[in-house]
Amino acid sequence: MAAFLLDFVALPILMLAIVLSFVRLLRGPNTADRVVALDLMTTIGIGVLAALAISTDQSVALDVAIVLALLAFLGTVAFAAYVERRS
């Protein structure tokens, strides 16, 4: 039952969220909106990896999710430093 919910409910909802955040990435009026949309897409991607790790019972995907989270955090910190230096 849990695998059914992951495959046919959670993953399609996460994919829809990625599509909607991609629309925000393309239409964002300024750079900050685009960075937030990209950060949201990364966070949703981490959720997809975690759901796939649960569904397939492979913990390797969780290691990839942790590395992706660290890279997303570093990207956000770098953007914040760039915005602070620019103003």
Gaussian input, Z-matrix of N, CA and C with variables (Angstrom, degrees):
# hf/3-21g

backbone

0 1
 N
 C     1     B1
 C     2     B2     1     A1
 N     3     B3     2     A2     1     D1
 C     4     B4     3     A3     2     D2
 C     5     B5     4     A4     3     D3
 N     6     B6     5     A5     4     D4
 C     7     B7     6     A6     5     D5
 C     8     B8     7     A7     6     D6
 N     9     B9     8     A8     7     D7
 C    10    B10     9     A9     8     D8
 C    11    B11    10    A10     9     D9
 N    12    B12    11    A11    10    D10
 C    13    B13    12    A12    11    D11
 C    14    B14    13    A13    12    D12
 N    15    B15    14    A14    13    D13
 C    16    B16    15    A15    14    D14
 C    17    B17    16    A16    15    D15
 N    18    B18    17    A17    16    D16
 C    19    B19    18    A18    17    D17
 C    20    B20    19    A19    18    D18
 N    21    B21    20    A20    19    D19
 C    22    B22    21    A21    20    D20
 C    23    B23    22    A22    21    D21
 N    24    B24    23    A23    22    D22
 C    25    B25    24    A24    23    D23
 C    26    B26    25    A25    24    D24
 N    27    B27    26    A26    25    D25
 C    28    B28    27    A27    26    D26
 C    29    B29    28    A28    27    D27
 N    30    B30    29    A29    28    D28
 C    31    B31    30    A30    29    D29
 C    32    B32    31    A31    30    D30
 N    33    B33    32    A32    31    D31
 C    34    B34    33    A33    32    D32
 C    35    B35    34    A34    33    D33
 N    36    B36    35    A35    34    D34
 C    37    B37    36    A36    35    D35
 C    38    B38    37    A37    36    D36
 N    39    B39    38    A38    37    D37
 C    40    B40    39    A39    38    D38
 C    41    B41    40    A40    39    D39
 N    42    B42    41    A41    40    D40
 C    43    B43    42    A42    41    D41
 C    44    B44    43    A43    42    D42
 N    45    B45    44    A44    43    D43
 C    46    B46    45    A45    44    D44
 C    47    B47    46    A46    45    D45
 N    48    B48    47    A47    46    D46
 C    49    B49    48    A48    47    D47
 C    50    B50    49    A49    48    D48
 N    51    B51    50    A50    49    D49
 C    52    B52    51    A51    50    D50
 C    53    B53    52    A52    51    D51
 N    54    B54    53    A53    52    D52
 C    55    B55    54    A54    53    D53
 C    56    B56    55    A55    54    D54
 N    57    B57    56    A56    55    D55
 C    58    B58    57    A57    56    D56
 C    59    B59    58    A58    57    D57
 N    60    B60    59    A59    58    D58
 C    61    B61    60    A60    59    D59
 C    62    B62    61    A61    60    D60
 N    63    B63    62    A62    61    D61
 C    64    B64    63    A63    62    D62
 C    65    B65    64    A64    63    D63
 N    66    B66    65    A65    64    D64
 C    67    B67    66    A66    65    D65
 C    68    B68    67    A67    66    D66
 N    69    B69    68    A68    67    D67
 C    70    B70    69    A69    68    D68
 C    71    B71    70    A70    69    D69
 N    72    B72    71    A71    70    D70
 C    73    B73    72    A72    71    D71
 C    74    B74    73    A73    72    D72
 N    75    B75    74    A74    73    D73
 C    76    B76    75    A75    74    D74
 C    77    B77    76    A76    75    D75
 N    78    B78    77    A77    76    D76
 C    79    B79    78    A78    77    D77
 C    80    B80    79    A79    78    D78
 N    81    B81    80    A80    79    D79
 C    82    B82    81    A81    80    D80
 C    83    B83    82    A82    81    D81
 N    84    B84    83    A83    82    D82
 C    85    B85    84    A84    83    D83
 C    86    B86    85    A85    84    D84
 N    87    B87    86    A86    85    D85
 C    88    B88    87    A87    86    D86
 C    89    B89    88    A88    87    D87
 N    90    B90    89    A89    88    D88
 C    91    B91    90    A90    89    D89
 C    92    B92    91    A91    90    D90
 N    93    B93    92    A92    91    D91
 C    94    B94    93    A93    92    D92
 C    95    B95    94    A94    93    D93
 N    96    B96    95    A95    94    D94
 C    97    B97    96    A96    95    D95
 C    98    B98    97    A97    96    D96
 N    99    B99    98    A98    97    D97
 C   100   B100    99    A99    98    D98
 C   101   B101   100   A100    99    D99
 N   102   B102   101   A101   100   D100
 C   103   B103   102   A102   101   D101
 C   104   B104   103   A103   102   D102
 N   105   B105   104   A104   103   D103
 C   106   B106   105   A105   104   D104
 C   107   B107   106   A106   105   D105
 N   108   B108   107   A107   106   D106
 C   109   B109   108   A108   107   D107
 C   110   B110   109   A109   108   D108
 N   111   B111   110   A110   109   D109
 C   112   B112   111   A111   110   D110
 C   113   B113   112   A112   111   D111
 N   114   B114   113   A113   112   D112
 C   115   B115   114   A114   113   D113
 C   116   B116   115   A115   114   D114
 N   117   B117   116   A116   115   D115
 C   118   B118   117   A117   116   D116
 C   119   B119   118   A118   117   D117
 N   120   B120   119   A119   118   D118
 C   121   B121   120   A120   119   D119
 C   122   B122   121   A121   120   D120
 N   123   B123   122   A122   121   D121
 C   124   B124   123   A123   122   D122
 C   125   B125   124   A124   123   D123
 N   126   B126   125   A125   124   D124
 C   127   B127   126   A126   125   D125
 C   128   B128   127   A127   126   D126
 N   129   B129   128   A128   127   D127
 C   130   B130   129   A129   128   D128
 C   131   B131   130   A130   129   D129
 N   132   B132   131   A131   130   D130
 C   133   B133   132   A132   131   D131
 C   134   B134   133   A133   132   D132
 N   135   B135   134   A134   133   D133
 C   136   B136   135   A135   134   D134
 C   137   B137   136   A136   135   D135
 N   138   B138   137   A137   136   D136
 C   139   B139   138   A138   137   D137
 C   140   B140   139   A139   138   D138
 N   141   B141   140   A140   139   D139
 C   142   B142   141   A141   140   D140
 C   143   B143   142   A142   141   D141
 N   144   B144   143   A143   142   D142
 C   145   B145   144   A144   143   D143
 C   146   B146   145   A145   144   D144
 N   147   B147   146   A146   145   D145
 C   148   B148   147   A147   146   D146
 C   149   B149   148   A148   147   D147
 N   150   B150   149   A149   148   D148
 C   151   B151   150   A150   149   D149
 C   152   B152   151   A151   150   D150
 N   153   B153   152   A152   151   D151
 C   154   B154   153   A153   152   D152
 C   155   B155   154   A154   153   D153
 N   156   B156   155   A155   154   D154
 C   157   B157   156   A156   155   D155
 C   158   B158   157   A157   156   D156
 N   159   B159   158   A158   157   D157
 C   160   B160   159   A159   158   D158
 C   161   B161   160   A160   159   D159
 N   162   B162   161   A161   160   D160
 C   163   B163   162   A162   161   D161
 C   164   B164   163   A163   162   D162
 N   165   B165   164   A164   163   D163
 C   166   B166   165   A165   164   D164
 C   167   B167   166   A166   165   D165
 N   168   B168   167   A167   166   D166
 C   169   B169   168   A168   167   D167
 C   170   B170   169   A169   168   D168
 N   171   B171   170   A170   169   D169
 C   172   B172   171   A171   170   D170
 C   173   B173   172   A172   171   D171
 N   174   B174   173   A173   172   D172
 C   175   B175   174   A174   173   D173
 C   176   B176   175   A175   174   D174
 N   177   B177   176   A176   175   D175
 C   178   B178   177   A177   176   D176
 C   179   B179   178   A178   177   D177
 N   180   B180   179   A179   178   D178
 C   181   B181   180   A180   179   D179
 C   182   B182   181   A181   180   D180
 N   183   B183   182   A182   181   D181
 C   184   B184   183   A183   182   D182
 C   185   B185   184   A184   183   D183
 N   186   B186   185   A185   184   D184
 C   187   B187   186   A186   185   D185
 C   188   B188   187   A187   186   D186
 N   189   B189   188   A188   187   D187
 C   190   B190   189   A189   188   D188
 C   191   B191   190   A190   189   D189
 N   192   B192   191   A191   190   D190
 C   193   B193   192   A192   191   D191
 C   194   B194   193   A193   192   D192
 N   195   B195   194   A194   193   D193
 C   196   B196   195   A195   194   D194
 C   197   B197   196   A196   195   D195
 N   198   B198   197   A197   196   D196
 C   199   B199   198   A198   197   D197
 C   200   B200   199   A199   198   D198
 N   201   B201   200   A200   199   D199
 C   202   B202   201   A201   200   D200
 C   203   B203   202   A202   201   D201
 N   204   B204   203   A203   202   D202
 C   205   B205   204   A204   203   D203
 C   206   B206   205   A205   204   D204
 N   207   B207   206   A206   205   D205
 C   208   B208   207   A207   206   D206
 C   209   B209   208   A208   207   D207
 N   210   B210   209   A209   208   D208
 C   211   B211   210   A210   209   D209
 C   212   B212   211   A211   210   D210
 N   213   B213   212   A212   211   D211
 C   214   B214   213   A213   212   D212
 C   215   B215   214   A214   213   D213
 N   216   B216   215   A215   214   D214
 C   217   B217   216   A216   215   D215
 C   218   B218   217   A217   216   D216
 N   219   B219   218   A218   217   D217
 C   220   B220   219   A219   218   D218
 C   221   B221   220   A220   219   D219
 N   222   B222   221   A221   220   D220
 C   223   B223   222   A222   221   D221
 C   224   B224   223   A223   222   D222
 N   225   B225   224   A224   223   D223
 C   226   B226   225   A225   224   D224
 C   227   B227   226   A226   225   D225
 N   228   B228   227   A227   226   D226
 C   229   B229   228   A228   227   D227
 C   230   B230   229   A229   228   D228
 N   231   B231   230   A230   229   D229
 C   232   B232   231   A231   230   D230
 C   233   B233   232   A232   231   D231
 N   234   B234   233   A233   232   D232
 C   235   B235   234   A234   233   D233
 C   236   B236   235   A235   234   D234
 N   237   B237   236   A236   235   D235
 C   238   B238   237   A237   236   D236
 C   239   B239   238   A238   237   D237
 N   240   B240   239   A239   238   D238
 C   241   B241   240   A240   239   D239
 C   242   B242   241   A241   240   D240
 N   243   B243   242   A242   241   D241
 C   244   B244   243   A243   242   D242
 C   245   B245   244   A244   243   D243
 N   246   B246   245   A245   244   D244
 C   247   B247   246   A246   245   D245
 C   248   B248   247   A247   246   D246
 N   249   B249   248   A248   247   D247
 C   250   B250   249   A249   248   D248
 C   251   B251   250   A250   249   D249
 N   252   B252   251   A251   250   D250
 C   253   B253   252   A252   251   D251
 C   254   B254   253   A253   252   D252
 N   255   B255   254   A254   253   D253
 C   256   B256   255   A255   254   D254
 C   257   B257   256   A256   255   D255
 N   258   B258   257   A257   256   D256
 C   259   B259   258   A258   257   D257
 C   260   B260   259   A259   258   D258

   B1=1.4557
   B2=1.5379
   B3=1.3468
   B4=1.4625
   B5=1.5255
   B6=1.3194
   B7=1.4679
   B8=1.5249
   B9=1.3227
   B10=1.4637
   B11=1.5265
   B12=1.3429
   B13=1.4616
   B14=1.5258
   B15=1.3218
   B16=1.4575
   B17=1.5225
   B18=1.3328
   B19=1.4569
   B20=1.5229
   B21=1.3252
   B22=1.4614
   B23=1.5240
   B24=1.3215
   B25=1.4685
   B26=1.5319
   B27=1.3288
   B28=1.4662
   B29=1.5287
   B30=1.3171
   B31=1.4654
   B32=1.5297
   B33=1.3440
   B34=1.4761
   B35=1.5231
   B36=1.3341
   B37=1.4633
   B38=1.5302
   B39=1.3258
   B40=1.4607
   B41=1.5283
   B42=1.3110
   B43=1.4621
   B44=1.5321
   B45=1.3299
   B46=1.4580
   B47=1.5282
   B48=1.3134
   B49=1.4689
   B50=1.5206
   B51=1.3225
   B52=1.4654
   B53=1.5304
   B54=1.3175
   B55=1.4690
   B56=1.5237
   B57=1.3272
   B58=1.4631
   B59=1.5264
   B60=1.3216
   B61=1.4618
   B62=1.5299
   B63=1.3416
   B64=1.4588
   B65=1.5306
   B66=1.3231
   B67=1.4654
   B68=1.5278
   B69=1.3397
   B70=1.4580
   B71=1.5282
   B72=1.3237
   B73=1.4656
   B74=1.5221
   B75=1.3100
   B76=1.4570
   B77=1.5225
   B78=1.3369
   B79=1.4625
   B80=1.5176
   B81=1.3468
   B82=1.4582
   B83=1.5149
   B84=1.3240
   B85=1.4622
   B86=1.5325
   B87=1.3257
   B88=1.4586
   B89=1.5258
   B90=1.3131
   B91=1.4601
   B92=1.5264
   B93=1.3130
   B94=1.4678
   B95=1.5281
   B96=1.3202
   B97=1.4615
   B98=1.5248
   B99=1.2911
   B100=1.4695
   B101=1.5275
   B102=1.3230
   B103=1.4642
   B104=1.5243
   B105=1.3132
   B106=1.4601
   B107=1.5254
   B108=1.3258
   B109=1.4630
   B110=1.5249
   B111=1.3197
   B112=1.4598
   B113=1.5233
   B114=1.3196
   B115=1.4580
   B116=1.5298
   B117=1.3211
   B118=1.4628
   B119=1.5200
   B120=1.3161
   B121=1.4631
   B122=1.5257
   B123=1.3071
   B124=1.4620
   B125=1.5194
   B126=1.3155
   B127=1.4637
   B128=1.5236
   B129=1.3086
   B130=1.4622
   B131=1.5255
   B132=1.3190
   B133=1.4642
   B134=1.5198
   B135=1.3148
   B136=1.4618
   B137=1.5234
   B138=1.3296
   B139=1.4679
   B140=1.5171
   B141=1.3235
   B142=1.4679
   B143=1.5222
   B144=1.3292
   B145=1.4609
   B146=1.5272
   B147=1.3194
   B148=1.4663
   B149=1.5267
   B150=1.3312
   B151=1.4640
   B152=1.5233
   B153=1.3220
   B154=1.4624
   B155=1.5300
   B156=1.3253
   B157=1.4646
   B158=1.5203
   B159=1.3063
   B160=1.4642
   B161=1.5160
   B162=1.3161
   B163=1.4651
   B164=1.5253
   B165=1.3339
   B166=1.4604
   B167=1.5185
   B168=1.3224
   B169=1.4664
   B170=1.5331
   B171=1.3381
   B172=1.4606
   B173=1.5256
   B174=1.3162
   B175=1.4549
   B176=1.5289
   B177=1.3199
   B178=1.4624
   B179=1.5340
   B180=1.3038
   B181=1.4667
   B182=1.5247
   B183=1.3292
   B184=1.4628
   B185=1.5216
   B186=1.3281
   B187=1.4614
   B188=1.5261
   B189=1.3082
   B190=1.4644
   B191=1.5238
   B192=1.3258
   B193=1.4600
   B194=1.5251
   B195=1.3263
   B196=1.4630
   B197=1.5283
   B198=1.3123
   B199=1.4675
   B200=1.5261
   B201=1.3204
   B202=1.4666
   B203=1.5237
   B204=1.3236
   B205=1.4636
   B206=1.5258
   B207=1.3221
   B208=1.4646
   B209=1.5259
   B210=1.3203
   B211=1.4690
   B212=1.5235
   B213=1.3210
   B214=1.4656
   B215=1.5239
   B216=1.3234
   B217=1.4603
   B218=1.5245
   B219=1.3249
   B220=1.4613
   B221=1.5248
   B222=1.3218
   B223=1.4600
   B224=1.5152
   B225=1.3122
   B226=1.4626
   B227=1.5231
   B228=1.3136
   B229=1.4665
   B230=1.5262
   B231=1.3186
   B232=1.4636
   B233=1.5263
   B234=1.3211
   B235=1.4712
   B236=1.5226
   B237=1.3325
   B238=1.4605
   B239=1.5360
   B240=1.3189
   B241=1.4776
   B242=1.5240
   B243=1.3298
   B244=1.4575
   B245=1.5282
   B246=1.3106
   B247=1.4684
   B248=1.5200
   B249=1.3256
   B250=1.4533
   B251=1.5270
   B252=1.3248
   B253=1.4499
   B254=1.5171
   B255=1.3205
   B256=1.4630
   B257=1.5333
   B258=1.3155
   B259=1.4743
   B260=1.5137
   A1=110.87
   A2=116.02
   A3=119.16
   A4=110.82
   A5=117.11
   A6=120.09
   A7=110.62
   A8=117.50
   A9=121.32
   A10=110.19
   A11=116.85
   A12=120.11
   A13=111.50
   A14=116.85
   A15=119.29
   A16=111.65
   A17=116.23
   A18=120.01
   A19=113.65
   A20=117.20
   A21=119.04
   A22=114.70
   A23=117.89
   A24=119.64
   A25=110.60
   A26=116.77
   A27=120.05
   A28=112.37
   A29=117.64
   A30=119.46
   A31=113.41
   A32=120.27
   A33=117.52
   A34=113.33
   A35=117.42
   A36=119.33
   A37=110.07
   A38=117.21
   A39=120.19
   A40=111.26
   A41=117.54
   A42=120.20
   A43=111.15
   A44=116.89
   A45=120.25
   A46=110.46
   A47=116.68
   A48=120.34
   A49=110.85
   A50=117.76
   A51=120.22
   A52=110.77
   A53=117.25
   A54=120.46
   A55=110.54
   A56=117.10
   A57=119.95
   A58=112.27
   A59=116.84
   A60=118.34
   A61=111.18
   A62=117.77
   A63=120.28
   A64=110.78
   A65=116.69
   A66=120.63
   A67=109.62
   A68=117.03
   A69=120.35
   A70=110.39
   A71=116.56
   A72=120.42
   A73=110.66
   A74=117.42
   A75=120.97
   A76=112.72
   A77=117.24
   A78=120.77
   A79=114.10
   A80=117.86
   A81=120.19
   A82=112.45
   A83=117.76
   A84=118.50
   A85=114.06
   A86=118.28
   A87=119.00
   A88=109.97
   A89=114.95
   A90=121.07
   A91=112.01
   A92=117.40
   A93=120.07
   A94=111.30
   A95=117.25
   A96=120.42
   A97=111.00
   A98=116.66
   A99=120.01
   A100=111.53
   A101=116.93
   A102=119.83
   A103=110.68
   A104=117.35
   A105=120.47
   A106=110.46
   A107=117.69
   A108=120.69
   A109=111.12
   A110=117.32
   A111=120.69
   A112=111.40
   A113=116.93
   A114=120.86
   A115=110.61
   A116=117.01
   A117=120.95
   A118=110.77
   A119=117.41
   A120=120.39
   A121=111.04
   A122=116.71
   A123=120.24
   A124=110.98
   A125=116.90
   A126=120.81
   A127=110.88
   A128=117.23
   A129=120.49
   A130=110.03
   A131=116.87
   A132=120.51
   A133=111.81
   A134=116.91
   A135=120.99
   A136=109.75
   A137=116.38
   A138=119.90
   A139=112.23
   A140=116.73
   A141=120.85
   A142=110.16
   A143=116.64
   A144=119.74
   A145=111.52
   A146=116.79
   A147=119.83
   A148=110.83
   A149=117.23
   A150=120.17
   A151=111.22
   A152=116.52
   A153=119.15
   A154=112.03
   A155=116.46
   A156=119.60
   A157=110.74
   A158=117.12
   A159=120.63
   A160=110.47
   A161=116.26
   A162=120.43
   A163=112.29
   A164=117.17
   A165=120.37
   A166=113.40
   A167=117.25
   A168=123.37
   A169=111.23
   A170=116.16
   A171=122.23
   A172=108.45
   A173=115.67
   A174=119.57
   A175=113.21
   A176=118.00
   A177=121.03
   A178=110.29
   A179=117.17
   A180=120.73
   A181=111.39
   A182=117.41
   A183=119.55
   A184=111.30
   A185=117.48
   A186=120.23
   A187=110.77
   A188=116.12
   A189=120.68
   A190=110.32
   A191=117.40
   A192=121.06
   A193=111.47
   A194=116.96
   A195=120.25
   A196=110.57
   A197=117.60
   A198=121.09
   A199=110.16
   A200=116.77
   A201=120.73
   A202=111.43
   A203=117.31
   A204=120.53
   A205=111.34
   A206=116.68
   A207=119.58
   A208=111.69
   A209=117.01
   A210=120.12
   A211=112.00
   A212=116.80
   A213=120.15
   A214=110.83
   A215=116.26
   A216=119.89
   A217=110.91
   A218=116.72
   A219=119.88
   A220=111.60
   A221=117.00
   A222=120.05
   A223=112.26
   A224=116.79
   A225=120.63
   A226=110.86
   A227=117.11
   A228=120.75
   A229=110.37
   A230=117.55
   A231=120.64
   A232=110.76
   A233=117.38
   A234=119.44
   A235=110.74
   A236=117.29
   A237=119.87
   A238=110.94
   A239=116.65
   A240=119.55
   A241=110.48
   A242=116.68
   A243=120.34
   A244=111.47
   A245=117.17
   A246=120.68
   A247=110.51
   A248=117.02
   A249=119.70
   A250=111.24
   A251=117.15
   A252=120.50
   A253=111.60
   A254=116.59
   A255=121.46
   A256=111.58
   A257=117.63
   A258=119.16
   A259=113.35
   D1=-40.44
   D2=-178.99
   D3=-66.10
   D4=-39.55
   D5=178.61
   D6=-65.73
   D7=-36.79
   D8=177.48
   D9=-62.59
   D10=-45.44
   D11=179.90
   D12=-64.65
   D13=-38.70
   D14=178.00
   D15=-65.64
   D16=-47.01
   D17=-174.26
   D18=-72.89
   D19=-36.37
   D20=-172.08
   D21=-111.16
   D22=-3.47
   D23=177.77
   D24=-123.60
   D25=-58.39
   D26=-172.55
   D27=-69.55
   D28=-47.83
   D29=-177.78
   D30=-64.90
   D31=-41.94
   D32=175.31
   D33=-63.64
   D34=-34.88
   D35=177.67
   D36=-67.03
   D37=-40.76
   D38=177.63
   D39=-65.04
   D40=-38.51
   D41=178.42
   D42=-66.60
   D43=-38.41
   D44=175.59
   D45=-63.15
   D46=-39.40
   D47=178.19
   D48=-64.81
   D49=-37.94
   D50=177.18
   D51=-65.06
   D52=-41.01
   D53=178.82
   D54=-63.65
   D55=-43.58
   D56=-179.88
   D57=-66.79
   D58=-37.58
   D59=177.25
   D60=-72.02
   D61=-28.66
   D62=174.28
   D63=-66.39
   D64=-36.66
   D65=175.21
   D66=-62.35
   D67=-41.67
   D68=177.96
   D69=-66.36
   D70=-34.71
   D71=177.42
   D72=-62.86
   D73=-40.97
   D74=-179.57
   D75=-75.00
   D76=-36.92
   D77=-173.63
   D78=-97.90
   D79=-1.54
   D80=-176.09
   D81=-54.36
   D82=131.37
   D83=-176.53
   D84=-70.79
   D85=-25.95
   D86=178.11
   D87=-137.88
   D88=176.82
   D89=-174.40
   D90=-66.41
   D91=-37.00
   D92=-178.99
   D93=-62.76
   D94=-40.18
   D95=177.36
   D96=-63.38
   D97=-38.67
   D98=179.55
   D99=-68.67
   D100=-37.58
   D101=178.36
   D102=-68.46
   D103=-39.62
   D104=177.27
   D105=-64.53
   D106=-40.31
   D107=177.51
   D108=-64.42
   D109=-40.47
   D110=177.75
   D111=-66.38
   D112=-38.47
   D113=176.50
   D114=-65.81
   D115=-38.44
   D116=176.44
   D117=-64.61
   D118=-40.99
   D119=177.99
   D120=-63.00
   D121=-38.12
   D122=177.41
   D123=-66.04
   D124=-42.00
   D125=178.86
   D126=-64.26
   D127=-40.93
   D128=177.61
   D129=-66.55
   D130=-37.87
   D131=176.22
   D132=-61.64
   D133=-36.64
   D134=175.54
   D135=-64.50
   D136=-39.83
   D137=176.18
   D138=-63.91
   D139=-39.06
   D140=177.41
   D141=-63.84
   D142=-43.70
   D143=178.29
   D144=-62.72
   D145=-40.38
   D146=178.48
   D147=-65.71
   D148=-40.87
   D149=178.50
   D150=-65.58
   D151=-39.45
   D152=176.99
   D153=-67.15
   D154=-35.71
   D155=177.14
   D156=-64.70
   D157=-38.49
   D158=177.44
   D159=-70.00
   D160=-42.64
   D161=-176.64
   D162=-66.38
   D163=-40.72
   D164=-177.16
   D165=-95.50
   D166=-4.65
   D167=179.32
   D168=59.66
   D169=41.53
   D170=176.54
   D171=-123.37
   D172=122.02
   D173=-176.17
   D174=-83.05
   D175=-4.74
   D176=179.77
   D177=-63.93
   D178=-35.30
   D179=179.88
   D180=-64.76
   D181=-28.92
   D182=177.10
   D183=-69.55
   D184=-34.38
   D185=175.57
   D186=-64.13
   D187=-41.41
   D188=177.25
   D189=-64.67
   D190=-38.66
   D191=178.65
   D192=-64.26
   D193=-37.73
   D194=178.65
   D195=-66.19
   D196=-43.10
   D197=178.63
   D198=-64.11
   D199=-41.41
   D200=177.87
   D201=-63.20
   D202=-38.77
   D203=177.78
   D204=-65.11
   D205=-40.46
   D206=177.85
   D207=-64.80
   D208=-41.50
   D209=177.76
   D210=-65.30
   D211=-38.78
   D212=178.17
   D213=-65.43
   D214=-39.95
   D215=177.98
   D216=-63.26
   D217=-45.00
   D218=179.48
   D219=-64.06
   D220=-36.49
   D221=176.72
   D222=-65.17
   D223=-39.89
   D224=179.01
   D225=-67.17
   D226=-41.36
   D227=177.71
   D228=-64.63
   D229=-40.54
   D230=178.60
   D231=-64.27
   D232=-40.55
   D233=178.19
   D234=-65.89
   D235=-39.94
   D236=178.52
   D237=-63.47
   D238=-39.29
   D239=177.48
   D240=-66.02
   D241=-38.00
   D242=178.16
   D243=-64.64
   D244=-43.31
   D245=-179.88
   D246=-66.75
   D247=-39.24
   D248=179.72
   D249=-67.02
   D250=-40.01
   D251=179.68
   D252=-69.29
   D253=-32.19
   D254=-177.22
   D255=-72.05
   D256=-32.25
   D257=-175.72
   D258=-89.71

